[in-house]
Amino acid sequence: MTILLLKLLMAHLVADFLIQPLSWVKDKERKAFVSKKLVWHSLVHAALYAMAFAFSPQYWLGWLLLVVTHYVIDGFKSVSSRYINQEASLFFNRRSLFIIDQLLHVVIIVAVVGYYFPELYDIAIDAEQLWLLAIALLLLTRVSSIIIKVLISRWTPLSVDDPGNTNHSLANAGSYIGFLERLFIFVFIVTGHWEGVGFLLAAKSVFRFGDLKDAHDRRLTEYILIGTLISFGLAIAISLGYVYFKGLV
Protein backbone atom coordinates (compact mmCIF):
# COMPACT_ATOMS: atom_id res chain seq x y z
CA MET A 1 0.00 0.00 0.00
CA THR A 2 2.59 2.57 1.11
CA ILE A 3 5.00 1.82 -1.72
CA LEU A 4 2.22 2.13 -4.32
CA LEU A 5 1.15 5.49 -2.89
CA LEU A 6 4.75 6.74 -2.96
CA LYS A 7 5.25 5.51 -6.54
CA LEU A 8 2.10 7.26 -7.76
CA LEU A 9 3.02 10.49 -6.00
CA MET A 10 6.51 10.31 -7.52
CA ALA A 11 5.02 9.72 -10.97
CA HIS A 12 2.80 12.78 -10.54
CA LEU A 13 5.65 15.00 -9.38
CA VAL A 14 7.97 13.88 -12.18
CA ALA A 15 5.34 14.42 -14.88
CA ASP A 16 4.07 17.76 -13.54
CA PHE A 17 7.28 19.43 -12.36
CA LEU A 18 10.34 17.64 -13.71
CA ILE A 19 9.76 16.82 -17.36
CA GLN A 20 6.90 19.13 -18.35
CA PRO A 21 8.28 21.92 -20.61
CA LEU A 22 7.16 25.50 -20.02
CA SER A 23 5.89 25.62 -23.61
CA TRP A 24 3.38 22.88 -22.75
CA VAL A 25 2.14 24.86 -19.76
CA LYS A 26 1.61 27.99 -21.86
CA ASP A 27 -0.10 26.04 -24.63
CA LYS A 28 -2.48 24.47 -22.10
CA GLU A 29 -3.32 27.90 -20.68
CA ARG A 30 -4.14 29.23 -24.15
CA LYS A 31 -6.09 26.30 -25.59
CA ALA A 32 -7.30 24.36 -22.52
CA PHE A 33 -9.11 21.15 -23.50
CA VAL A 34 -8.20 21.41 -27.20
CA SER A 35 -4.49 21.70 -26.46
CA LYS A 36 -2.42 18.93 -27.97
CA LYS A 37 0.15 19.57 -25.24
CA LEU A 38 -2.49 18.74 -22.63
CA VAL A 39 -3.06 15.42 -24.39
CA TRP A 40 0.68 14.73 -24.48
CA HIS A 41 0.97 15.73 -20.83
CA SER A 42 -1.83 13.30 -19.91
CA LEU A 43 -0.14 10.54 -21.90
CA VAL A 44 3.09 11.12 -20.00
CA HIS A 45 1.14 10.72 -16.77
CA ALA A 46 -0.48 7.60 -18.19
CA ALA A 47 2.91 6.03 -18.91
CA LEU A 48 4.35 6.88 -15.50
CA TYR A 49 1.23 5.73 -13.66
CA ALA A 50 1.36 2.44 -15.57
CA MET A 51 4.96 2.01 -14.45
CA ALA A 52 3.94 2.77 -10.85
CA PHE A 53 1.26 0.07 -11.11
CA ALA A 54 3.94 -2.27 -12.53
CA PHE A 55 1.71 -2.66 -15.64
CA SER A 56 -0.57 -4.93 -13.61
CA PRO A 57 -4.01 -5.43 -15.27
CA GLN A 58 -5.77 -5.52 -11.88
CA TYR A 59 -5.21 -1.78 -11.50
CA TRP A 60 -6.65 -0.77 -14.88
CA LEU A 61 -9.63 1.07 -13.38
CA GLY A 62 -7.45 3.12 -11.02
CA TRP A 63 -5.01 3.87 -13.83
CA LEU A 64 -7.81 5.04 -16.12
CA LEU A 65 -9.33 7.22 -13.38
CA LEU A 66 -6.00 8.91 -12.68
CA VAL A 67 -5.34 9.67 -16.34
CA VAL A 68 -8.83 10.94 -17.16
CA THR A 69 -9.16 13.07 -14.03
CA HIS A 70 -5.73 14.59 -14.62
CA TYR A 71 -6.79 15.66 -18.11
CA VAL A 72 -10.11 17.06 -16.86
CA ILE A 73 -8.64 18.91 -13.84
CA ASP A 74 -5.84 20.49 -15.88
CA GLY A 75 -8.34 21.46 -18.57
CA PHE A 76 -10.69 23.18 -16.13
CA LYS A 77 -7.73 24.88 -14.46
CA SER A 78 -6.68 26.33 -17.83
CA VAL A 79 -10.22 27.52 -18.58
CA SER A 80 -10.60 29.10 -15.13
CA SER A 81 -7.27 30.91 -15.35
CA ARG A 82 -8.60 32.94 -18.28
CA TYR A 83 -11.21 34.56 -16.05
CA ILE A 84 -9.14 35.05 -12.90
CA ASN A 85 -6.64 37.88 -12.73
CA GLN A 86 -3.19 37.12 -11.32
CA GLU A 87 -3.94 39.46 -8.39
CA ALA A 88 -7.73 39.11 -8.35
CA SER A 89 -7.71 38.87 -4.56
CA LEU A 90 -5.57 37.63 -1.73
CA PHE A 91 -7.07 34.14 -1.88
CA PHE A 92 -8.72 33.76 -5.30
CA ASN A 93 -6.12 34.11 -8.03
CA ARG A 94 -4.04 31.92 -10.32
CA ARG A 95 -1.83 30.83 -7.47
CA SER A 96 -4.84 29.49 -5.59
CA LEU A 97 -5.89 27.65 -8.76
CA PHE A 98 -2.47 25.99 -8.86
CA ILE A 99 -2.78 24.89 -5.23
CA ILE A 100 -6.32 23.56 -5.74
CA ASP A 101 -5.17 21.74 -8.88
CA GLN A 102 -2.35 19.97 -7.04
CA LEU A 103 -4.52 19.13 -4.03
CA LEU A 104 -7.14 17.53 -6.27
CA HIS A 105 -4.53 15.38 -7.98
CA VAL A 106 -3.11 14.21 -4.64
CA VAL A 107 -6.57 13.50 -3.21
CA ILE A 108 -7.48 11.36 -6.23
CA ILE A 109 -4.20 9.44 -5.99
CA VAL A 110 -4.88 8.74 -2.29
CA ALA A 111 -8.46 7.72 -3.13
CA VAL A 112 -7.32 5.29 -5.83
CA VAL A 113 -4.80 3.65 -3.50
CA GLY A 114 -7.49 3.52 -0.81
CA TYR A 115 -9.83 1.76 -3.23
CA TYR A 116 -7.38 -1.09 -3.67
CA PHE A 117 -6.13 -1.01 -0.09
CA PRO A 118 -9.07 -0.07 2.22
CA GLU A 119 -6.82 -0.29 5.27
CA LEU A 120 -5.50 3.12 4.21
CA TYR A 121 -8.71 4.56 5.69
CA ASP A 122 -8.35 2.70 8.96
CA ILE A 123 -6.33 5.57 10.43
CA ALA A 124 -8.32 7.02 13.31
CA ILE A 125 -9.16 10.68 12.72
CA ASP A 126 -10.40 12.71 15.65
CA ALA A 127 -13.00 15.14 14.31
CA GLU A 128 -12.64 17.45 17.32
CA GLN A 129 -8.89 17.71 16.75
CA LEU A 130 -9.45 18.58 13.09
CA TRP A 131 -11.98 21.29 13.95
CA LEU A 132 -9.64 22.73 16.56
CA LEU A 133 -6.75 22.81 14.10
CA ALA A 134 -8.91 24.41 11.41
CA ILE A 135 -10.04 27.14 13.82
CA ALA A 136 -6.45 27.78 14.91
CA LEU A 137 -5.24 28.09 11.30
CA LEU A 138 -8.06 30.47 10.41
CA LEU A 139 -7.29 32.61 13.46
CA LEU A 140 -3.58 32.65 12.64
CA THR A 141 -4.11 33.77 9.06
CA ARG A 142 -7.03 35.89 7.89
CA VAL A 143 -8.60 36.69 11.26
CA SER A 144 -5.33 37.89 12.80
CA SER A 145 -4.58 39.93 9.69
CA ILE A 146 -7.88 41.79 10.00
CA ILE A 147 -7.46 42.31 13.74
CA ILE A 148 -3.97 43.78 13.27
CA LYS A 149 -5.15 46.04 10.46
CA VAL A 150 -8.01 47.37 12.59
CA LEU A 151 -5.84 47.91 15.66
CA ILE A 152 -3.05 49.85 13.92
CA SER A 153 -5.09 51.65 11.25
CA ARG A 154 -5.14 54.88 13.27
CA TRP A 155 -1.34 55.05 13.16
CA THR A 156 -0.78 54.18 9.50
CA PRO A 157 2.05 56.42 8.21
CA LEU A 158 1.58 58.32 4.96
CA SER A 159 4.45 56.40 3.39
CA VAL A 160 2.50 53.15 3.82
CA ASP A 161 -0.90 54.02 2.39
CA ASP A 162 -0.10 56.89 0.03
CA PRO A 163 -1.02 55.78 -3.52
CA GLY A 164 1.60 58.11 -4.94
CA ASN A 165 4.42 56.49 -3.05
CA THR A 166 6.85 54.93 -5.52
CA ASN A 167 8.44 52.70 -2.91
CA HIS A 168 5.42 50.45 -2.36
CA SER A 169 6.18 46.84 -1.56
CA LEU A 170 4.94 43.83 -3.52
CA ALA A 171 1.17 43.43 -3.66
CA ASN A 172 -0.18 41.84 -0.45
CA ALA A 173 3.38 41.06 0.65
CA GLY A 174 2.72 42.27 4.19
CA SER A 175 -0.27 39.95 4.57
CA TYR A 176 1.64 36.94 3.28
CA ILE A 177 4.60 37.68 5.55
CA GLY A 178 2.24 37.93 8.51
CA PHE A 179 0.55 34.65 7.62
CA LEU A 180 3.87 32.84 7.35
CA GLU A 181 5.42 34.26 10.52
CA ARG A 182 2.37 33.35 12.61
CA LEU A 183 2.23 29.85 11.13
CA PHE A 184 5.93 29.39 11.89
CA ILE A 185 5.35 30.53 15.47
CA PHE A 186 2.46 28.08 15.74
CA VAL A 187 4.65 25.18 14.60
CA PHE A 188 7.49 26.21 16.92
CA ILE A 189 5.21 26.40 19.97
CA VAL A 190 3.21 23.25 19.25
CA THR A 191 6.44 21.27 18.80
CA GLY A 192 7.98 22.81 21.92
CA HIS A 193 10.71 24.80 20.16
CA TRP A 194 10.31 28.24 21.73
CA GLU A 195 13.82 29.20 20.65
CA GLY A 196 12.48 29.26 17.09
CA VAL A 197 10.17 32.15 18.01
CA GLY A 198 13.14 34.19 19.23
CA PHE A 199 15.11 33.33 16.10
CA LEU A 200 12.20 34.39 13.88
CA LEU A 201 11.83 37.72 15.69
CA ALA A 202 15.58 38.35 15.45
CA ALA A 203 15.63 37.48 11.74
CA LYS A 204 12.72 39.81 10.98
CA SER A 205 14.41 42.60 12.95
CA VAL A 206 17.61 42.20 10.92
CA PHE A 207 15.78 42.38 7.60
CA ARG A 208 13.73 45.37 8.71
CA PHE A 209 16.69 47.27 10.18
CA GLY A 210 18.02 48.46 6.81
CA ASP A 211 14.64 49.77 5.65
CA LEU A 212 14.00 51.61 8.90
CA LYS A 213 17.51 53.06 9.01
CA ASP A 214 17.20 54.45 5.49
CA ALA A 215 13.65 55.73 5.97
CA HIS A 216 14.49 58.13 8.82
CA ASP A 217 10.82 57.99 9.76
CA ARG A 218 10.14 57.46 13.47
CA ARG A 219 6.41 56.97 12.86
CA LEU A 220 7.14 54.20 10.35
CA THR A 221 9.49 52.51 12.81
CA GLU A 222 6.90 52.63 15.58
CA TYR A 223 4.15 51.47 13.21
CA ILE A 224 6.15 48.41 12.11
CA LEU A 225 7.17 47.63 15.69
CA ILE A 226 3.57 47.77 16.94
CA GLY A 227 2.35 45.60 14.07
CA THR A 228 5.10 43.03 14.62
CA LEU A 229 4.51 42.78 18.37
CA ILE A 230 0.74 42.44 17.91
CA SER A 231 1.28 39.76 15.26
CA PHE A 232 3.68 37.80 17.46
CA GLY A 233 1.43 38.26 20.49
CA LEU A 234 -1.62 36.96 18.66
CA ALA A 235 0.32 34.01 17.26
CA ILE A 236 1.64 33.04 20.70
CA ALA A 237 -1.79 33.41 22.34
CA ILE A 238 -3.55 31.36 19.64
CA SER A 239 -0.85 28.68 19.74
CA LEU A 240 -1.01 28.37 23.52
CA GLY A 241 -4.81 28.24 23.31
CA TYR A 242 -4.57 25.45 20.75
CA VAL A 243 -2.19 23.46 22.95
CA TYR A 244 -4.46 23.96 25.97
CA PHE A 245 -7.70 22.94 24.26
CA LYS A 246 -5.96 20.09 22.43
CA GLY A 247 -5.29 18.54 25.82
CA LEU A 248 -9.00 18.77 26.69
CA VAL A 249 -10.54 17.23 23.57
C-alpha positions in Angstrom: 0.0 0.0 0.0 2.6 2.6 1.1 5.0 1.8 -1.7 2.2 2.1 -4.3 1.1 5.5 -2.9 4.7 6.7 -3.0 5.3 5.5 -6.5 2.1 7.3 -7.8 3.0 10.5 -6.0 6.5 10.3 -7.5 5.0 9.7 -11.0 2.8 12.8 -10.5 5.7 15.0 -9.4 8.0 13.9 -12.2 5.3 14.4 -14.9 4.1 17.8 -13.5 7.3 19.4 -12.4 10.3 17.6 -13.7 9.8 16.8 -17.4 6.9 19.1 -18.4 8.3 21.9 -20.6 7.2 25.5 -20.0 5.9 25.6 -23.6 3.4 22.9 -22.8 2.1 24.9 -19.8 1.6 28.0 -21.9 -0.1 26.0 -24.6 -2.5 24.5 -22.1 -3.3 27.9 -20.7 -4.1 29.2 -24.2 -6.1 26.3 -25.6 -7.3 24.4 -22.5 -9.1 21.1 -23.5 -8.2 21.4 -27.2 -4.5 21.7 -26.5 -2.4 18.9 -28.0 0.2 19.6 -25.2 -2.5 18.7 -22.6 -3.1 15.4 -24.4 0.7 14.7 -24.5 1.0 15.7 -20.8 -1.8 13.3 -19.9 -0.1 10.5 -21.9 3.1 11.1 -20.0 1.1 10.7 -16.8 -0.5 7.6 -18.2 2.9 6.0 -18.9 4.4 6.9 -15.5 1.2 5.7 -13.7 1.4 2.4 -15.6 5.0 2.0 -14.4 3.9 2.8 -10.8 1.3 0.1 -11.1 3.9 -2.3 -12.5 1.7 -2.7 -15.6 -0.6 -4.9 -13.6 -4.0 -5.4 -15.3 -5.8 -5.5 -11.9 -5.2 -1.8 -11.5 -6.7 -0.8 -14.9 -9.6 1.1 -13.4 -7.5 3.1 -11.0 -5.0 3.9 -13.8 -7.8 5.0 -16.1 -9.3 7.2 -13.4 -6.0 8.9 -12.7 -5.3 9.7 -16.3 -8.8 10.9 -17.2 -9.2 13.1 -14.0 -5.7 14.6 -14.6 -6.8 15.7 -18.1 -10.1 17.1 -16.9 -8.6 18.9 -13.8 -5.8 20.5 -15.9 -8.3 21.5 -18.6 -10.7 23.2 -16.1 -7.7 24.9 -14.5 -6.7 26.3 -17.8 -10.2 27.5 -18.6 -10.6 29.1 -15.1 -7.3 30.9 -15.3 -8.6 32.9 -18.3 -11.2 34.6 -16.0 -9.1 35.1 -12.9 -6.6 37.9 -12.7 -3.2 37.1 -11.3 -3.9 39.5 -8.4 -7.7 39.1 -8.3 -7.7 38.9 -4.6 -5.6 37.6 -1.7 -7.1 34.1 -1.9 -8.7 33.8 -5.3 -6.1 34.1 -8.0 -4.0 31.9 -10.3 -1.8 30.8 -7.5 -4.8 29.5 -5.6 -5.9 27.6 -8.8 -2.5 26.0 -8.9 -2.8 24.9 -5.2 -6.3 23.6 -5.7 -5.2 21.7 -8.9 -2.4 20.0 -7.0 -4.5 19.1 -4.0 -7.1 17.5 -6.3 -4.5 15.4 -8.0 -3.1 14.2 -4.6 -6.6 13.5 -3.2 -7.5 11.4 -6.2 -4.2 9.4 -6.0 -4.9 8.7 -2.3 -8.5 7.7 -3.1 -7.3 5.3 -5.8 -4.8 3.6 -3.5 -7.5 3.5 -0.8 -9.8 1.8 -3.2 -7.4 -1.1 -3.7 -6.1 -1.0 -0.1 -9.1 -0.1 2.2 -6.8 -0.3 5.3 -5.5 3.1 4.2 -8.7 4.6 5.7 -8.4 2.7 9.0 -6.3 5.6 10.4 -8.3 7.0 13.3 -9.2 10.7 12.7 -10.4 12.7 15.6 -13.0 15.1 14.3 -12.6 17.4 17.3 -8.9 17.7 16.8 -9.4 18.6 13.1 -12.0 21.3 13.9 -9.6 22.7 16.6 -6.7 22.8 14.1 -8.9 24.4 11.4 -10.0 27.1 13.8 -6.4 27.8 14.9 -5.2 28.1 11.3 -8.1 30.5 10.4 -7.3 32.6 13.5 -3.6 32.7 12.6 -4.1 33.8 9.1 -7.0 35.9 7.9 -8.6 36.7 11.3 -5.3 37.9 12.8 -4.6 39.9 9.7 -7.9 41.8 10.0 -7.5 42.3 13.7 -4.0 43.8 13.3 -5.2 46.0 10.5 -8.0 47.4 12.6 -5.8 47.9 15.7 -3.1 49.8 13.9 -5.1 51.6 11.2 -5.1 54.9 13.3 -1.3 55.1 13.2 -0.8 54.2 9.5 2.0 56.4 8.2 1.6 58.3 5.0 4.4 56.4 3.4 2.5 53.1 3.8 -0.9 54.0 2.4 -0.1 56.9 0.0 -1.0 55.8 -3.5 1.6 58.1 -4.9 4.4 56.5 -3.0 6.8 54.9 -5.5 8.4 52.7 -2.9 5.4 50.4 -2.4 6.2 46.8 -1.6 4.9 43.8 -3.5 1.2 43.4 -3.7 -0.2 41.8 -0.4 3.4 41.1 0.7 2.7 42.3 4.2 -0.3 40.0 4.6 1.6 36.9 3.3 4.6 37.7 5.6 2.2 37.9 8.5 0.5 34.6 7.6 3.9 32.8 7.3 5.4 34.3 10.5 2.4 33.4 12.6 2.2 29.8 11.1 5.9 29.4 11.9 5.3 30.5 15.5 2.5 28.1 15.7 4.6 25.2 14.6 7.5 26.2 16.9 5.2 26.4 20.0 3.2 23.3 19.2 6.4 21.3 18.8 8.0 22.8 21.9 10.7 24.8 20.2 10.3 28.2 21.7 13.8 29.2 20.6 12.5 29.3 17.1 10.2 32.2 18.0 13.1 34.2 19.2 15.1 33.3 16.1 12.2 34.4 13.9 11.8 37.7 15.7 15.6 38.4 15.4 15.6 37.5 11.7 12.7 39.8 11.0 14.4 42.6 12.9 17.6 42.2 10.9 15.8 42.4 7.6 13.7 45.4 8.7 16.7 47.3 10.2 18.0 48.5 6.8 14.6 49.8 5.6 14.0 51.6 8.9 17.5 53.1 9.0 17.2 54.4 5.5 13.6 55.7 6.0 14.5 58.1 8.8 10.8 58.0 9.8 10.1 57.5 13.5 6.4 57.0 12.9 7.1 54.2 10.4 9.5 52.5 12.8 6.9 52.6 15.6 4.2 51.5 13.2 6.1 48.4 12.1 7.2 47.6 15.7 3.6 47.8 16.9 2.3 45.6 14.1 5.1 43.0 14.6 4.5 42.8 18.4 0.7 42.4 17.9 1.3 39.8 15.3 3.7 37.8 17.5 1.4 38.3 20.5 -1.6 37.0 18.7 0.3 34.0 17.3 1.6 33.0 20.7 -1.8 33.4 22.3 -3.6 31.4 19.6 -0.8 28.7 19.7 -1.0 28.4 23.5 -4.8 28.2 23.3 -4.6 25.5 20.7 -2.2 23.5 23.0 -4.5 24.0 26.0 -7.7 22.9 24.3 -6.0 20.1 22.4 -5.3 18.5 25.8 -9.0 18.8 26.7 -10.5 17.2 23.6 
